Amino acid sequence: VLVGPSGSGKSKIDTRFLERCDQYEKLVSYTTKDPTALEENKWYNYVSVDTFRQMGESGELVESTMYAGHGYGSRKADVDAILARGKRVLTTMDICGAMSLKTYFDNVVSIYIKRDKKALMANILRKNSSIEDKVNRLSAIEYEEHNAELCDYVVSFESYDDAVAQLCEILSVDNA
């Protein structure tokens, strides 16, 4: 589980790692965030607030959280399906989601993605999202930096290739 503030590069690292390692599969999260605010991507299933609430109440979600005013969560059935295909799960989420996964599944490894504060701020400001969303994400940076203490590993990097190499080492994957 990759954990880190918005703008830390979790998705870029995730994408590059998955391109190099077919033992892992991306867990696609569910969100109530307006999909029109984002470019098309393969990282989220967009659902209404009502659908998200029903998923949580029915026990479908193994973890869920609110971040920057939007609901995010992961279905246990999706994790089970990846594992049934003989793959390992790779996902990005907040610290509460990561800790929740640790209570449901064995061998969950949490990795904090650490970036320089200026880089975080620049990345957040470049996002294709509302001013309110950017302000919420910028405001959360200092708070989220403390999550490194709760994770099993910390990856601090200069380049995305360096981050992927560290991730491969932590997860004992041949970095081809």
LINJO-V81601 format. One record per residue. N is the residue number from 0. RES is the residue in one small letter. D_LAST is the distance of its C-alpha to the last C-alpha in whole Angstrom. Layout:
n:N res:RES d_last:D_LAST
n:N res:RES d_last:D_LAST
This chain:
n:0 res:v d_last:21
n:1 res:l d_last:21
n:2 res:v d_last:24
n:3 res:g d_last:25
n:4 res:p d_last:28
n:5 res:s d_last:28
n:6 res:g d_last:26
n:7 res:s d_last:24
n:8 res:g d_last:21
n:9 res:k d_last:20
n:10 res:s d_last:20
n:11 res:k d_last:18
n:12 res:i d_last:15
n:13 res:d d_last:16
n:14 res:t d_last:15
n:15 res:r d_last:12
n:16 res:f d_last:11
n:17 res:l d_last:12
n:18 res:e d_last:10
n:19 res:r d_last:7
n:20 res:c d_last:9
n:21 res:d d_last:11
n:22 res:q d_last:13
n:23 res:y d_last:15
n:24 res:e d_last:17
n:25 res:k d_last:19
n:26 res:l d_last:23
n:27 res:v d_last:25
n:28 res:s d_last:28
n:29 res:y d_last:31
n:30 res:t d_last:33
n:31 res:t d_last:37
n:32 res:k d_last:36
n:33 res:d d_last:37
n:34 res:p d_last:35
n:35 res:t d_last:36
n:36 res:a d_last:35
n:37 res:l d_last:32
n:38 res:e d_last:30
n:39 res:e d_last:29
n:40 res:n d_last:26
n:41 res:k d_last:24
n:42 res:w d_last:24
n:43 res:y d_last:28
n:44 res:n d_last:31
n:45 res:y d_last:34
n:46 res:v d_last:37
n:47 res:s d_last:40
n:48 res:v d_last:42
n:49 res:d d_last:44
n:50 res:t d_last:41
n:51 res:f d_last:39
n:52 res:r d_last:42
n:53 res:q d_last:43
n:54 res:m d_last:39
n:55 res:g d_last:40
n:56 res:e d_last:43
n:57 res:s d_last:42
n:58 res:g d_last:39
n:59 res:e d_last:37
n:60 res:l d_last:35
n:61 res:v d_last:33
n:62 res:e d_last:33
n:63 res:s d_last:34
n:64 res:t d_last:35
n:65 res:m d_last:37
n:66 res:y d_last:35
n:67 res:a d_last:37
n:68 res:g d_last:39
n:69 res:h d_last:37
n:70 res:g d_last:36
n:71 res:y d_last:33
n:72 res:g d_last:32
n:73 res:s d_last:30
n:74 res:r d_last:31
n:75 res:k d_last:31
n:76 res:a d_last:31
n:77 res:d d_last:28
n:78 res:v d_last:26
n:79 res:d d_last:28
n:80 res:a d_last:27
n:81 res:i d_last:23
n:82 res:l d_last:23
n:83 res:a d_last:26
n:84 res:r d_last:23
n:85 res:g d_last:21
n:86 res:k d_last:18
n:87 res:r d_last:18
n:88 res:v d_last:20
n:89 res:l d_last:18
n:90 res:t d_last:21
n:91 res:t d_last:23
n:92 res:m d_last:26
n:93 res:d d_last:29
n:94 res:i d_last:30
n:95 res:c d_last:32
n:96 res:g d_last:30
n:97 res:a d_last:27
n:98 res:m d_last:30
n:99 res:s d_last:32
n:100 res:l d_last:29
n:101 res:k d_last:29
n:102 res:t d_last:32
n:103 res:y d_last:32
n:104 res:f d_last:28
n:105 res:d d_last:27
n:106 res:n d_last:24
n:107 res:v d_last:24
n:108 res:v d_last:22
n:109 res:s d_last:23
n:110 res:i d_last:21
n:111 res:y d_last:23
n:112 res:i d_last:21
n:113 res:k d_last:24
n:114 res:r d_last:25
n:115 res:d d_last:27
n:116 res:k d_last:31
n:117 res:k d_last:31
n:118 res:a d_last:28
n:119 res:l d_last:28
n:120 res:m d_last:32
n:121 res:a d_last:31
n:122 res:n d_last:28
n:123 res:i d_last:31
n:124 res:l d_last:33
n:125 res:r d_last:31
n:126 res:k d_last:31
n:127 res:n d_last:33
n:128 res:s d_last:35
n:129 res:s d_last:39
n:130 res:i d_last:40
n:131 res:e d_last:41
n:132 res:d d_last:37
n:133 res:k d_last:36
n:134 res:v d_last:39
n:135 res:n d_last:38
n:136 res:r d_last:34
n:137 res:l d_last:35
n:138 res:s d_last:38
n:139 res:a d_last:35
n:140 res:i d_last:33
n:141 res:e d_last:35
n:142 res:y d_last:36
n:143 res:e d_last:32
n:144 res:e d_last:31
n:145 res:h d_last:33
n:146 res:n d_last:30
n:147 res:a d_last:28
n:148 res:e d_last:30
n:149 res:l d_last:30
n:150 res:c d_last:26
n:151 res:d d_last:24
n:152 res:y d_last:22
n:153 res:v d_last:22
n:154 res:v d_last:19
n:155 res:s d_last:21
n:156 res:f d_last:19
n:157 res:e d_last:20
n:158 res:s d_last:17
n:159 res:y d_last:15
n:160 res:d d_last:12
n:161 res:d d_last:13
n:162 res:a d_last:14
n:163 res:v d_last:11
n:164 res:a d_last:9
n:165 res:q d_last:13
n:166 res:l d_last:13
n:167 res:c d_last:10
n:168 res:e d_last:12
n:169 res:i d_last:15
n:170 res:l d_last:14
n:171 res:s d_last:12
n:172 res:v d_last:9
n:173 res:d d_last:6
n:174 res:n d_last:4
n:175 res:a d_last:0
